[in-house]
């Protein structure tokens, strides 16, 4: 982004200089050390980005969760054994139960710290712009809204680019089955992931201790996340959704309940619903991707 072209959107030269100084001196570790509850919330939702679309040579299986056997599938057990050992409906202790696609070799980890430094600074810049623009147009809220909408699009584009540059590109489809059906739903997900038929990994929320609330759980449902390698790869995001439909995990058509896909980068930055920047928490929804699948299929008929 060229500051000379967009200086009117991002404040005076003094403001821009001050924000650039903050970027240069920002200490991510110090920031999160001062906010332990936020750190727990974010880190509990970060999943390694393991994937590749091609299975490794026969006999070479991988498990990025081998270091957490108390809460993840291990290559030494069968899927039925895993499901019996850690049934999500009754398991407590670990916040999540994990399973990775064993056919996908490990990849270099994302540069999470550097991404957070740049991403949080970019959001701070946008926050400053929102405040300044709102103050500059006290009697013209629609004018301010239009300027902010343009700046929001640029902010989202910048955050996506940062995510790509720092390999923070994994994302997940999110399911919320009722507790009564969570074991059954998780079984279908786990078997498909283990057999290289779904995404790169998956996780399911466990039973919360009495009186505990992480701020994102629903009393009668459990969150299941099904991961893909790259949120920018719309074809792969669509492939996983199509397979989810075949497994009867999601419906299509009039009246079907939407499910949503969220980039891990957004989770790490704390971009949830009703956030201060007005950025959509989800990257895609099932209706949009089903329409994309239909459009791509129609293209191939000509």
N, C-alpha and C positions, 0 to 999 in steps of 0.2 A: 504494500500500500504506500502510495506517495503522499507524504504529509503535506507537500505544497499544494496538491490538488484538493485535499480534503480538510484543510485547516479550519474552514468555517464550520465543519461538522464536529470537530473535536476540541474546540475551545481556542483560547488565545495562545500565542507562542509560549507565554509563561506557563500556562496550564500543561501544554504538551511537554515542555521541558521537565516540569515537575514529575509528570507521569513516567517519562522515559527514565528519569533518575530512580524512580521506585522500581521499575523493571530491572535496572542494573543492580540494585542493592537488595532485591527481594530474597528473603531467606525462607524457602518453603518448609524446611525442617523445623525451624523456630516457630513458624506460624502454626503448624499443626500440633507441635508439642504443647502450645498454649491452649489448644482446643481438643482435649482428649475424647470428648463425646463425639465430636464431628469426625475425628480421625477414625474412631471405631466404626462409625456409620459408613464412611467412604471405603475404608480398607476391607470391610466385610463384604463389599459388593464388587471388589476388583477380582476378576478371574483371569488367569494367564491366557494369552492368545496363542493356542497351541497349533494352528491348523495348516493344512495343505490339502488340496483336492485329490492328490494322488497317494494311495497307500504305499508304505515302504515295502522293501523286499519281504517275501514270505518269512514268517517266524520272528520278525523284528517288531515287537509291540512296545508302546511307550505309555508312561503314566506320570503326568506332571504332578499328580497328587499322592505320589508314593510316600511323601514325608508326613502325611496326615491320615494314617490308616484308621484313626478313630472316627473320621467323618467322611471318608471317601472310598470309592471302589478300588480294589487292589487286583492286580493281574493274577494273583495266586488263588483267587476265589471265583466261583461261577456267579453269574448274575442272580440266580435264585438265592444263593447263599448271601450275596450282598444285600438283596432286598429283605431277606429275613433278618439279617444282622442289624440293619438300619432302616426300619419302616418309618417313613416321615410322619405318619399320624401320631405316633407315640414317642418317638425319639426326642430326648431333651439333652441339653449340654452344649453340643456344637450348634451354632446358629444355622448352619447350612449343611446339607449332604451333597457331595459332589461326585460326578462321574465324567471322565474324559474319553473322547474317541481314541482308542488305543492304536488305531492304524495311522494316525497323523504324527509325524515326527516333531520334536520340539523346535521352536523358533526362538531367535533372540528376544529377550523381554523388552517391553516398551520402555521408552525413557520417560517414565511417569513424572519424576521430579521436575524435569525440564519442561514437560508439557504443562504441568500445573503452574509453574512459574509464569510461562507465557500466557496461558489461558486465563488465569486469575487476573493478571495485569490487563489483558485485553478486555475482560469484563469490567474491571475498574474504570477503564477508559470510557467504555460505553455508559456506565453508571454516571460518570461525570458529565457526559454529553446530555443524558436524559435530564439531569438536574439543571444544567445550563440552558438547554433549549426550552424547558418548561418555564423557567424564570424569565427568559427573554420574550416569551409570548403569553403573558398572563391573560390577555383578552382574546387570544386566538388559539384555543386549544386544538382545533383541527389542523392548523398550520404546524403546530408543534408535533402533533401526532404523525403528520406526513413525514416530517424531517426524521423523527425517531424511527419510523418504519424503514426508511431508507438505510439509516445507520444500523438498524438491527440486522438487516439482510447482509450488510458488509461484515458485521461482527460474527454472524453465523458462518459465513464463508471463511473468515480468518481462522475461526476455531477449528473448522473442519480441516483446513490446510495444516494447522499446527498439529492436529491429531495424526494426519498422514505422515508429516515430517518426523514425528517422534514415535511412530508405529503404534499409536493408541487407537487402533482401528477396529477392535472387536466390538461386537454388539450382541443383543439378545432379544428374542421374542419372549414375551411374558404371558404366562398363563396363571389364572387364579381359580383353580378347582376348589370346590367345597371340601371341607375337612373329611367328610364321609367318603369322598371319592379320590382323595389325594394319593393313597397307596396305589390304586388301580391306574390312575393317570401317570404317576411317576414310573410305574412298571413299564408302561408302553414307551415312555420317553427314554428310560434307562436302557432298555433292550435295543431300541433303534440307534441310540448313540454308540453303544458298545459294538454294534454290528456295522458301523460306518454308513448308516442309512439316514442320519439326521444332521446334526450340527457338529461343532468341534468339541463341545462339552455341554454339561447341564448341571443345574443345582436346584435343590428344593429346600424351602424353609422348614425348620423343625418346629416342634411344639414349644412355645414360649413358657418360661416358668410363670407361676401364678403372680399376677400383678405387674408383670413386665410388659413394656410396650416400646418397640424400637421406633415408633413414629410412622412406620410405613406398612405395618401388618394390618390385616383385617381379621376380626375375631372368627368369622365363619369360613375363611378361605386361607389357602396357603399359596405363596408365590413359587412358581417354577420358572426358571430362566433357561432357555435353549439358545446356546451361543453360536454365532457364525464368526468367521475369521475377519471379515472386512465389511464394515457398514457401507462403504462406497461401491461394493460389488453387488449391485441390485439383482443381478441374475442369480447369485448364490443365495441372497436373502429370500428371493422368490422360490428357489428350489426347496429350501428348508420349509417354507410355509406350505408349499404344495404337498410335501411329504407329511407334514403335520395334518393336513386335511385328509390324506389317505389313511392316517392312523386314527382318525376321528377325534383329533385334539382341537380342531377348529372347524367352524361351519362357514359356508359361503352362501350368499344369496340374501333376498329380502328378509329383514328381521333377524339376521344372524348377528350374534354379539361380536363386536370388534375386539381384536386383540392388538397389542401395540409392540413395536420394535424400538428399542432404545440403544443408543451408542454408549459404550462404557465411558467414553470421554465425557459425555454429559453427566453421567453418574459421578465421576471423579470430581467434576467441577461443581457439583451440588446443584445442577439444573434439574429441579423437580417441577411439578405442577404449580401454577400460580407464583412463579418466581418474579423477582423484581425487574428483570429485563424483558419480560414478555416473550421469552424464547420457548417454543414448544418443547416439552420434555421428551416427546417421542420423535423418532426420525421418520417412521412409517407407521401405517396401520394396515390391518389385513385387507380391508376393502380396496385401498389404493394398490396394494401389491397384487391382489387377484385381478384387478383391472389391468395392471401392467402385464401380467401373465397372458391375459386374453389378447391384448394389443400385440404382444410379441408373437403369439401364435398366428394371429391374422396376417402379420407381415410375411410369415413363412409360406402362406398359401398363395402369394402372388409371385 
